Amino acid sequence: MTHDQTYHHIYIAGIKDKLFDIKVSNGRFTSVAESSDIETCHDCESKWIAPGFVDLHLHLAWTDFDSADQAKRAPQEIEQMQAQAFEATLRTGVTTVRDAGGLLPDAAARLAQKYDMPLSVTSCGAMLGAGDAKGSRHLQQSIDGISHSGAKWIKIFATGGLGSPAEKVLDPLFSKEEFVTAVRAAHAHHMKVMVHTWGGATLDWVIEAGADTVEHGVFMTADQAALLAQQRIPLIPTTAIYRIAADPHGAFALPEILCERAARAADAHQISVLGAKRAGVQIGFGTDFATPALHGLNLDELDTLVDCGLTRMEAWQAATVVGRQILTSGKSGEVIRTGSPADAVLYNADPLTAPNAEALRNSMLAVIKGTEQFRAGLDRKGR
């Protein structure tokens, strides 16, 4: 697309019975004005514009479910697969992501520039896991290094996940002292902290230490949900990934024992997410997708959030407004306004009335990102 583009007589999703003329110049919305000549547009094809989606928990650097499989790949092959992940993510309307581990800021910038993929990526850099449970001094040194990489977030693995036996999945991977030290050290470096926890004591530590987001929260209790709401700590549940992992014939085709663990997690998630909603916890949209088979299907998370008790509008807000607020420290999530960056999706039907993710994807016409516009669901040759 050229640096200047005007959309005449277009609806803005969420604003009823009004048409707008919207101008984009040099990657920004430079004019968003109500159309004054709508009587001349009786035969116009109806189109809608809405903010691009925000995936708060994505793994763009990973190419395989098992890291040992990725280690067998050549560096160039890994890079190309990562670039394909960027493209598939953009083509599905996700224009902003928080990479949840493995992609350093300079690598994200290099991929975006080299492959002309204008995906906005906020990185958490290297992740802190069980191997880092070597005392507070070691953690402070590790966080110093992550800070120097330019990462804006740090991710702490506080509990296990699918790889852990059911009786151990809530066991802390750090001592409480180590965990609190890590959170405070990150904040001292002006970084935010996202915490992978399925629940248990580490979720209490998140609340006490003032971490910034909870990832998963599979076995979160009602009392913990109430405290999260009180402390205004958002939950990023990533509900779809556990259903996918539970299917023995699905994208992962995992061993039976892992499928069983995923199925238990999916069942528990319905309870915890609904409890979080009832308690008033802010819920964000994140997928935890990390392989070629899943990139591009991000919007399926909208459907599973609805299955877990959110309304379709609440799921939409989680994937647009809430996501931007979390990444901008509570600033407005509004996107379609004069002066804001051009970060949006065009539709041939009102996206807020789409009954499911498939219908939403099918109604997409194009993705707008800065000075770029390309057709949704097609490769870049279709832009």
C-alpha positions in Angstrom: 0.0 0.0 0.0 1.1 3.6 -0.5 1.8 5.8 2.5 -1.6 7.5 2.0 -4.9 5.6 1.9 -8.5 6.7 2.4 -11.4 4.5 3.3 -14.8 6.1 2.4 -18.1 5.2 4.1 -16.8 2.6 6.4 -18.2 1.4 9.7 -16.2 1.4 12.9 -17.0 -1.8 14.8 -18.9 -0.9 17.9 -20.4 2.4 16.6 -23.8 1.8 15.3 -25.6 3.5 12.4 -22.7 5.8 11.5 -20.3 5.7 8.6 -16.8 7.2 8.6 -14.2 8.5 6.2 -10.8 7.4 7.5 -7.4 8.5 6.1 -4.1 6.8 6.8 -0.9 8.7 6.2 2.6 7.4 6.9 1.4 4.7 9.2 -1.1 6.7 11.3 -4.8 7.5 11.2 -4.6 11.1 10.3 -8.4 11.7 10.0 -11.3 9.8 11.4 -14.5 11.8 10.5 -18.1 10.9 10.2 -19.2 10.8 6.5 -21.1 13.8 5.4 -22.5 12.4 2.1 -23.9 9.0 3.0 -26.9 9.5 0.8 -24.6 9.0 -2.2 -23.5 5.7 -0.9 -26.7 3.5 -1.3 -24.9 1.0 -3.5 -21.6 1.0 -1.5 -20.4 -2.4 -0.3 -20.5 -2.3 3.5 -17.2 -2.6 5.2 -16.1 -2.5 8.8 -12.8 -1.6 10.5 -11.7 -2.7 14.0 -8.5 -2.8 16.0 -6.0 -5.5 15.3 -5.9 -8.3 17.9 -3.3 -8.5 20.7 -1.9 -12.0 21.7 -0.3 -11.6 25.1 1.2 -15.1 25.2 2.8 -16.3 22.0 6.0 -18.2 21.2 7.3 -16.9 17.9 10.8 -18.4 18.3 9.7 -22.0 18.8 9.4 -24.3 15.8 8.6 -27.6 17.6 6.7 -28.8 20.7 9.9 -30.4 21.9 13.0 -28.2 22.1 15.1 -31.3 21.3 13.4 -31.4 17.8 14.2 -27.7 17.2 17.8 -28.3 18.1 18.0 -30.7 15.1 17.1 -28.0 12.6 19.6 -25.8 10.8 19.7 -22.1 11.8 18.4 -20.9 8.4 15.4 -23.3 8.6 14.6 -22.1 12.1 14.7 -18.4 10.9 12.4 -19.1 8.0 9.9 -20.9 10.2 10.0 -18.0 12.6 9.3 -15.6 9.7 6.4 -17.8 8.7 5.1 -17.6 12.2 5.2 -13.8 12.0 3.3 -13.9 8.7 0.6 -16.4 9.8 0.1 -14.3 13.0 -0.4 -11.1 11.0 -2.7 -12.7 8.4 -5.1 -13.8 11.1 -5.5 -10.2 12.3 -3.1 -10.3 15.3 -1.0 -7.2 14.9 0.6 -7.0 18.4 2.1 -9.8 20.5 3.9 -10.3 23.7 6.4 -13.1 23.0 6.3 -15.3 26.1 9.9 -16.5 25.9 12.7 -17.4 23.5 12.7 -14.4 21.2 15.1 -11.6 22.1 14.3 -8.0 21.2 17.0 -7.7 18.6 16.0 -11.0 16.9 12.4 -9.8 16.7 13.4 -6.5 15.1 15.7 -8.3 12.7 13.0 -10.7 11.6 10.4 -8.0 11.1 12.8 -5.9 9.0 14.4 -8.7 7.0 11.1 -10.4 6.0 9.0 -7.2 5.9 6.7 -8.3 8.7 5.4 -5.3 10.6 4.3 -7.3 13.6 4.7 -5.4 16.9 6.5 -7.6 19.3 7.1 -7.0 23.0 9.7 -9.5 24.3 10.3 -11.1 27.7 13.7 -12.4 26.5 15.1 -15.4 28.3 12.9 -17.3 30.8 13.6 -18.1 34.4 12.9 -21.7 35.3 13.9 -24.5 37.6 17.5 -24.3 36.4 17.7 -20.8 37.8 16.7 -21.8 41.3 20.3 -21.3 42.6 19.7 -18.6 45.1 18.8 -14.9 45.1 22.2 -13.7 43.9 22.1 -15.9 40.8 18.6 -14.7 40.0 19.7 -11.0 40.3 22.6 -11.7 37.9 20.3 -13.4 35.5 17.8 -10.5 35.6 20.6 -8.1 35.0 21.5 -9.9 31.8 17.9 -10.0 30.6 17.5 -6.3 31.3 20.6 -5.6 29.1 19.0 -7.5 26.3 16.3 -4.8 26.1 13.4 -7.0 27.1 10.4 -5.2 28.6 9.1 -8.3 30.5 10.5 -11.2 32.4 8.8 -14.6 32.5 9.1 -16.8 35.6 8.2 -20.4 35.5 6.8 -20.8 39.0 5.3 -24.3 38.6 5.5 -27.1 36.1 2.9 -27.7 33.3 2.0 -30.6 31.1 5.3 -32.2 31.6 4.7 -32.5 35.4 2.8 -35.3 37.1 -0.6 -34.3 38.4 0.6 -34.6 42.0 3.5 -32.3 41.4 2.2 -29.7 39.0 1.6 -27.2 41.7 4.9 -27.7 43.4 7.0 -24.4 43.4 10.1 -24.4 41.2 11.6 -21.7 43.4 11.7 -20.9 47.0 9.4 -18.0 48.1 12.5 -15.9 48.8 13.9 -16.6 45.3 10.6 -15.8 43.7 10.1 -12.5 45.6 13.7 -11.5 44.9 13.2 -12.1 41.1 10.0 -10.0 41.0 11.6 -7.1 42.9 14.8 -7.3 40.8 12.8 -7.1 37.6 10.8 -4.2 38.8 14.0 -2.4 39.9 15.1 -2.7 36.3 11.7 -1.2 35.2 10.7 -4.6 33.7 7.3 -6.2 34.2 6.9 -9.8 35.3 4.6 -12.5 33.8 4.4 -15.6 35.8 3.6 -19.1 34.5 1.7 -20.8 37.3 -1.0 -23.4 37.4 -1.9 -22.4 40.9 -1.1 -23.3 44.5 1.3 -21.4 46.7 3.0 -19.6 43.8 -0.2 -17.9 42.9 -0.3 -16.5 46.4 3.3 -15.3 46.0 2.3 -13.6 42.7 -0.2 -11.5 44.7 2.1 -10.8 47.6 5.1 -9.8 45.4 3.0 -7.8 43.0 3.8 -9.5 39.7 2.2 -8.0 36.7 0.3 -10.9 35.0 -0.7 -14.4 35.8 -0.3 -16.9 32.9 -2.7 -19.9 32.9 -3.9 -20.1 36.5 -5.4 -23.5 35.8 -6.2 -24.4 39.4 -6.8 -20.9 40.7 -9.2 -20.8 43.7 -12.0 -18.4 44.2 -10.1 -16.8 47.1 -7.1 -16.3 44.9 -9.3 -14.8 42.1 -10.7 -12.3 44.6 -7.2 -11.2 45.6 -6.1 -10.9 42.0 -9.1 -8.7 41.3 -8.3 -6.6 44.4 -4.7 -6.2 43.4 -5.6 -5.6 39.8 -3.4 -8.3 38.4 -4.7 -9.6 35.1 -5.1 -13.2 34.2 -4.0 -14.6 30.7 -5.6 -18.0 30.8 -4.5 -19.5 27.4 -7.5 -21.8 27.3 -7.4 -23.2 23.8 -3.9 -24.8 24.0 -5.0 -27.4 26.6 -7.9 -28.5 24.5 -5.6 -28.9 21.6 -3.1 -30.8 23.6 -5.8 -33.1 25.0 -6.7 -34.4 21.5 -4.6 -37.5 20.8 -5.2 -36.9 17.1 -4.7 -33.2 17.1 -1.9 -30.9 16.2 0.5 -32.3 18.8 -0.5 -36.0 18.9 1.0 -36.2 22.4 1.4 -39.4 24.4 -1.7 -40.6 26.2 -0.5 -39.5 29.6 0.1 -35.9 28.4 -3.3 -35.9 26.7 -4.9 -36.9 30.0 -3.1 -34.1 31.9 -4.2 -31.6 29.3 -7.8 -32.8 29.5 -7.8 -32.3 33.3 -6.3 -28.9 32.9 -9.0 -27.9 30.3 -11.8 -29.0 32.7 -10.2 -27.1 35.6 -9.7 -24.1 33.4 -13.5 -23.7 32.8 -14.0 -23.4 36.5 -11.1 -21.0 37.2 -11.8 -18.6 34.3 -15.4 -18.4 35.2 -14.4 -17.8 38.8 -12.0 -15.0 37.7 -14.7 -13.3 35.7 -17.1 -13.4 38.6 -14.5 -12.0 40.9 -13.8 -9.1 38.6 -10.3 -10.2 37.4 -9.2 -8.5 34.2 -8.8 -11.3 31.6 -6.5 -10.9 28.7 -6.2 -12.9 25.4 -3.2 -15.2 24.9 -2.8 -18.5 23.1 0.5 -20.1 24.1 0.8 -21.2 20.4 4.3 -22.2 19.4 4.4 -24.4 16.3 3.6 -24.0 12.6 0.4 -26.1 13.0 -1.1 -23.5 15.3 0.2 -20.1 14.2 -2.7 -18.4 12.3 -5.4 -20.1 14.4 -5.0 -17.6 17.3 -8.6 -16.4 17.2 -9.8 -19.9 18.3 -8.9 -18.6 21.8 -12.0 -16.3 21.5 -14.2 -19.4 21.3 -12.7 -21.2 24.2 -12.9 -18.1 26.4 -16.6 -18.0 25.6 -16.9 -21.7 26.5 -15.3 -20.8 29.8 -17.9 -18.2 30.6 -17.0 -14.9 28.9 -19.5 -13.3 26.6 -18.5 -12.9 23.0 -18.0 -9.1 23.6 -15.9 -9.8 26.7 -13.7 -12.1 24.7 -13.4 -9.5 22.0 -12.4 -6.8 24.6 -9.8 -9.2 26.1 -8.2 -9.5 22.7 -8.2 -5.8 21.8 -8.7 -3.2 24.5 -7.4 -5.2 27.5 -4.4 -6.4 25.6 -3.3 -2.9 24.7 -3.9 -1.7 28.2 -1.7 -4.4 29.7 1.1 -3.5 27.3 0.8 0.2 27.8 0.4 0.3 31.6 -3.4 1.0 31.6 -3.5 3.6 28.9 -6.4 3.7 26.6 -6.9 0.7 24.3 -8.6 2.8 21.7 -7.1 2.4 18.3 -9.3 3.8 15.6 -8.9 7.5 16.2 -7.1 10.4 14.7 -3.4 10.4 15.6 -3.2 6.7 16.6 -1.0 4.2 14.7 -2.7 2.4 11.9 -3.3 -1.0 13.5 -6.5 -2.5 12.3 -8.4 -5.2 10.4 -10.9 -4.6 7.6 -14.1 -6.8 7.4 -17.0 -7.4 5.0 -19.3 -8.0 7.9 -19.7 -6.6 11.4 -17.0 -8.5 13.4 -18.8 -8.0 16.6 -21.7 -10.2 15.3 -19.5 -13.1 14.2 -20.7 -16.2 16.0 -17.3 -17.9 16.2 -13.7 -17.6 15.2 -14.1 -19.3 11.8 -16.8 -16.8 10.8 -14.6 -14.0 12.0 -11.7 -15.1 9.9 -13.9 -15.6 6.9 -15.1 -12.1 7.1 -11.6 -10.5 7.1 -10.6 -8.6 4.0 -7.2 -7.1 4.9 -4.9 -6.3 7.8 -3.6 -2.8 8.2 -0.3 -2.3 10.0 1.5 1.0 9.7 2.2 1.7 6.1 1.4 -1.9 5.1 -1.8 -3.5 4.0 -2.2 -7.1 3.0 -5.0 -9.5 2.5 -6.0 -11.6 5.4 -5.5 -15.3 5.0 -3.2 -14.9 2.0 0.6 -14.7 1.5 2.2 -11.4 1.1 1.9 -11.7 -2.8 -1.8 -11.0 -2.2 -1.3 -7.5 -0.7 
